[in-house]
Amino acid sequence: MAVTTSFGSDNKHESIASAFFIFLFNLFYPIGFLGGNFLYCTEVAPVRLRVAMAAIPTANHWLWNFVVVMITPVALDTIGYQYYIMYAVLSACIPVQVYFFYPETMNRNLEMARHLPQGEISPAGLIARNKGKE
């Protein structure tokens, strides 16, 4: 998108390509990333706090939607196509952050997953505990 919007508004082919990539982004973003922020917070929370913890990702989602809507017109007027490059850099940082700072919760029940952020059970200890129940 950064390349196609840097050509100016007089070129119809680049405008079509830019619109195509915006729709392509909007197709894949919800499939791969949108649901995770709503589920992860409640998954690692204690049972008694799960309903309350569901409010945090919802408020976070709407807060950042508001921020993006307010900043985007100003940013596009001031830095132009480089605004899309900023999003590309931020998007490249997200998988690294998730890999290093979010413990894996797949194939764990909710009662065991809530202990991971607190450090009470290591992943190896969790596997040993699960094998003991079988």
Secondary structure by P-SEA (a helix, b strand, c coil): cccccccccccaaaaaaaaaaaaaaaaccccccccccccccccccccccaaaaaaaaaaaaaaaaaaaaacaaaaaaacccaaaaaaaaaaaaaaaaaaccccccccccaaaaaacccccccaaaaaaaaaaac
